[in-house]
Amino acid sequence: MRLEDYFSHEGDRILVSRQQASTFAKKIAGDFNPIHDEDAKRFCVPGDLLFALGLHFYGLSQQMCFNFGGMVSDVPLLFSESYGNDISICDENGKEYLNISRSGERSQDQQLISELTQRYVEFSGQTFPHILVPLMQDKQVMINTERPLVIYERMAINLDDLDFQSTQLALSSSELQVEGKRGNVSLKFVVEAGGRTIGRGEKNIVLSGLREYDQSKINVLVKDYNARKKSYTG
């Protein structure tokens, strides 16, 4: 993965085009959420791409937490140089879209960073339908299948050390908590390398507009999603 293909920059001013965001979502993450389509009315840059940019510019730390504060769409972001443990990614008007907190040992090894980024993005992009559909079925709720809105809220990772090369990520548990028309999803995972567990993490997602579960509508949604994925030629 050449992350440089998915953004342009002028100093600390970073811009992700719709085409770059959409290609990253589909080609790198395997994520065919319609909100990442170039012509989507509610288009947004994938949270996984913002995560990748955060690691690219600020390095990998043993403990990191990424909090996503808003949907990025056609707006330049400022990735200013920072050596502190709390980093705020804002637009030119000061609106925060991503906050990164970090601690522990730190590495700027781009090969290491690229490896972990690739594995995490591949893992994260498989959330729908493999993980979310069984969770919704279990709770007998579902998203609006005509206007599905699944938003990345938070990601945290805790690594025992940074002495590894190739990695694998595996889901360890998943949970959906329903609060009215809102659903909060927690996906916990382990990071493995060389036959040992070297870390753990958690991804949090918000589901909006929940309604009563309808298997026939979910079947159509999954069928359409898989068809979009199968027909992609990028």
C-alpha positions as CSV (number, residue, x, y, z in Angstrom):
1,M,0.0,0.0,0.0
2,R,1.3,3.4,-1.0
3,L,-0.5,5.8,1.3
4,E,0.8,8.7,-0.7
5,D,-1.7,7.7,-3.5
6,Y,-4.6,8.6,-1.2
7,F,-4.0,12.2,-0.2
8,S,-2.3,15.4,-1.4
9,H,-0.6,18.0,0.8
10,E,0.8,21.4,0.9
11,G,2.9,21.7,4.0
12,D,0.7,20.6,6.9
13,R,-2.4,21.1,4.8
14,I,-3.8,17.6,3.9
15,L,-6.6,17.1,1.4
16,V,-8.3,13.8,0.5
17,S,-10.3,13.9,-2.7
18,R,-13.5,12.0,-3.2
19,Q,-11.8,9.7,-5.7
20,Q,-8.9,9.0,-3.4
21,A,-11.2,8.3,-0.4
22,S,-13.5,6.1,-2.4
23,T,-10.6,4.1,-3.9
24,F,-9.0,3.6,-0.5
25,A,-12.3,2.3,1.0
26,K,-12.9,-0.2,-1.8
27,K,-9.4,-1.2,-2.9
28,I,-7.5,-1.2,0.4
29,A,-10.2,-1.7,3.1
30,G,-12.7,-3.7,1.1
31,D,-15.3,-1.3,2.5
32,F,-18.3,-0.7,0.1
33,N,-20.3,1.5,2.4
34,P,-22.2,3.8,0.1
35,I,-21.2,6.9,2.0
36,H,-17.7,6.4,0.6
37,D,-18.9,6.6,-3.1
38,E,-17.6,9.7,-4.9
39,D,-21.1,10.9,-5.8
40,A,-22.7,10.1,-2.4
41,K,-24.8,13.0,-1.0
42,R,-23.6,12.2,2.5
43,F,-20.1,11.4,1.4
44,C,-17.3,11.1,4.0
45,V,-13.7,10.1,4.0
46,P,-13.2,6.6,5.6
47,G,-12.2,6.7,9.2
48,D,-9.6,4.0,8.4
49,L,-7.9,6.4,6.0
50,L,-7.8,9.1,8.7
51,F,-6.3,6.4,11.1
52,A,-3.7,5.6,8.5
53,L,-2.8,9.2,8.0
54,G,-2.5,9.7,11.8
55,L,0.1,6.9,12.0
56,H,1.9,8.0,8.8
57,F,2.5,11.6,10.1
58,Y,2.8,11.0,13.9
59,G,4.2,7.5,14.1
60,L,3.1,4.4,16.0
61,S,3.0,4.4,19.8
62,Q,2.3,1.5,22.1
63,Q,-0.9,3.0,23.4
64,M,-3.0,5.0,21.0
65,C,-6.6,6.2,20.9
66,F,-8.3,7.8,17.9
67,N,-11.6,9.7,18.5
68,F,-13.4,10.8,15.4
69,G,-15.3,14.0,15.8
70,G,-17.1,14.6,12.5
71,M,-17.5,13.4,8.9
72,V,-14.7,14.7,6.7
73,S,-16.0,15.8,3.3
74,D,-14.1,18.0,0.8
75,V,-12.3,19.9,3.5
76,P,-8.5,20.3,4.0
77,L,-7.2,19.1,7.4
78,L,-4.2,20.4,9.3
79,F,-1.7,17.7,10.3
80,S,0.6,20.1,12.2
81,E,3.9,18.8,13.6
82,S,3.5,17.6,17.1
83,Y,5.7,15.9,19.7
84,G,3.1,15.8,22.5
85,N,0.8,13.0,23.6
86,D,-2.4,14.7,22.6
87,I,-2.9,15.6,18.9
88,S,-5.9,17.5,17.4
89,I,-6.6,17.3,13.7
90,C,-8.7,20.3,12.7
91,D,-9.8,22.1,9.6
92,E,-8.7,25.7,8.9
93,N,-11.6,27.0,10.9
94,G,-10.5,25.1,14.0
95,K,-13.2,22.4,13.9
96,E,-11.8,19.1,15.2
97,Y,-12.3,16.0,13.2
98,L,-9.9,13.6,14.9
99,N,-8.2,13.5,18.2
100,I,-5.2,11.2,18.9
101,S,-3.9,10.4,22.3
102,R,-0.8,8.3,22.7
103,S,1.7,7.0,25.3
104,G,4.5,4.5,25.6
105,E,7.3,3.7,23.3
106,R,7.2,5.3,19.8
107,S,8.4,4.3,16.4
108,Q,8.7,6.2,13.1
109,D,9.6,3.0,11.2
110,Q,7.4,3.4,8.1
111,Q,7.7,-0.3,7.2
112,L,6.4,-1.3,10.6
113,I,3.7,1.4,10.4
114,S,2.6,0.4,6.9
115,E,2.4,-3.3,8.0
116,L,0.1,-2.7,11.0
117,T,-2.0,-0.1,9.1
118,Q,-2.6,-2.6,6.2
119,R,-3.6,-5.4,8.6
120,Y,-5.9,-3.2,10.7
121,V,-7.6,-1.6,7.7
122,E,-8.2,-5.1,6.2
123,F,-9.7,-6.2,9.5
124,S,-11.8,-3.1,10.0
125,G,-13.3,-3.1,6.5
126,Q,-14.9,-6.5,7.1
127,T,-17.3,-5.1,9.7
128,F,-20.3,-5.3,7.3
129,P,-22.0,-7.6,6.8
130,H,-20.0,-10.4,8.5
131,I,-20.1,-8.8,12.0
132,L,-22.9,-6.2,12.1
133,V,-25.7,-8.4,10.6
134,P,-25.5,-11.1,13.2
135,L,-25.4,-8.5,16.0
136,M,-28.5,-6.7,14.6
137,Q,-30.3,-10.0,14.2
138,D,-29.6,-10.9,17.8
139,K,-31.0,-7.6,19.0
140,Q,-33.8,-7.6,16.5
141,V,-33.0,-4.1,15.3
142,M,-31.5,-2.9,12.0
143,I,-30.2,0.2,10.3
144,N,-32.3,2.1,7.7
145,T,-31.6,-0.2,4.7
146,E,-32.5,2.6,2.2
147,R,-30.1,5.1,3.8
148,P,-27.7,3.1,5.9
149,L,-25.6,5.2,8.2
150,V,-22.7,3.4,10.0
151,I,-20.3,5.8,11.6
152,Y,-16.8,5.1,12.9
153,E,-16.5,6.7,16.4
154,R,-13.4,5.5,18.2
155,M,-10.5,3.1,17.9
156,A,-7.9,2.2,20.5
157,I,-4.9,-0.1,20.5
158,N,-2.5,-1.2,23.2
159,L,0.7,-3.0,22.1
160,D,3.0,-4.9,24.5
161,D,6.0,-3.7,22.5
162,L,7.0,-2.5,19.0
163,D,9.3,-5.4,18.3
164,F,7.5,-7.2,15.5
165,Q,7.3,-7.4,11.7
166,S,4.3,-9.2,10.2
167,T,1.0,-9.1,12.1
168,Q,-2.5,-10.5,12.1
169,L,-5.6,-9.1,13.7
170,A,-8.5,-11.3,14.9
171,L,-11.8,-10.5,16.4
172,S,-12.1,-11.5,20.1
173,S,-15.6,-10.2,20.9
174,S,-18.4,-8.1,19.5
175,E,-21.3,-6.4,21.2
176,L,-24.3,-4.1,20.2
177,Q,-26.0,-1.9,22.8
178,V,-29.3,-0.4,21.8
179,E,-30.3,3.0,23.0
180,G,-33.6,4.0,21.3
181,K,-32.8,4.6,17.6
182,R,-29.1,4.5,18.3
183,G,-26.8,1.5,18.4
184,N,-23.3,1.4,19.9
185,V,-21.1,-1.4,18.6
186,S,-17.9,-2.5,20.3
187,L,-15.5,-4.8,18.4
188,K,-12.6,-6.1,20.4
189,F,-9.6,-7.6,18.7
190,V,-6.2,-9.1,19.4
191,V,-3.0,-8.3,17.5
192,E,-0.8,-11.4,16.8
193,A,2.8,-11.7,15.5
194,G,5.1,-14.6,15.3
195,G,2.7,-16.9,17.0
196,R,2.1,-14.7,20.1
197,T,-0.4,-12.1,21.1
198,I,1.4,-8.7,21.2
199,G,-1.6,-6.4,21.8
200,R,-5.3,-5.8,22.0
201,G,-7.6,-3.1,20.7
202,E,-11.2,-2.0,20.3
203,K,-13.2,-0.3,17.5
204,N,-16.4,1.5,18.3
205,I,-19.1,2.2,15.7
206,V,-22.4,4.1,15.9
207,L,-25.5,2.9,14.1
208,S,-28.2,5.5,13.5
209,G,-31.9,5.3,12.7
210,L,-32.5,1.9,14.2
211,R,-35.8,0.2,13.5
212,E,-37.4,-3.2,13.9
213,Y,-35.5,-6.0,12.3
214,D,-36.7,-7.2,8.9
215,Q,-34.8,-10.2,7.5
216,S,-36.1,-9.6,3.9
217,K,-34.8,-6.1,3.8
218,I,-31.5,-7.1,5.3
219,N,-31.2,-9.8,2.7
220,V,-31.6,-7.2,-0.1
221,L,-29.1,-4.9,1.6
222,V,-26.5,-7.7,1.9
223,K,-27.2,-8.9,-1.7
224,D,-26.7,-5.3,-3.0
225,Y,-23.5,-4.8,-0.9
226,N,-22.0,-8.1,-2.2
227,A,-23.0,-7.2,-5.8
228,R,-21.2,-3.8,-5.4
229,K,-18.1,-5.6,-4.1
230,K,-18.1,-8.3,-6.8
231,S,-18.5,-5.7,-9.6
232,Y,-15.7,-3.5,-8.4
233,T,-12.8,-3.5,-10.9
234,G,-10.5,-0.9,-9.4
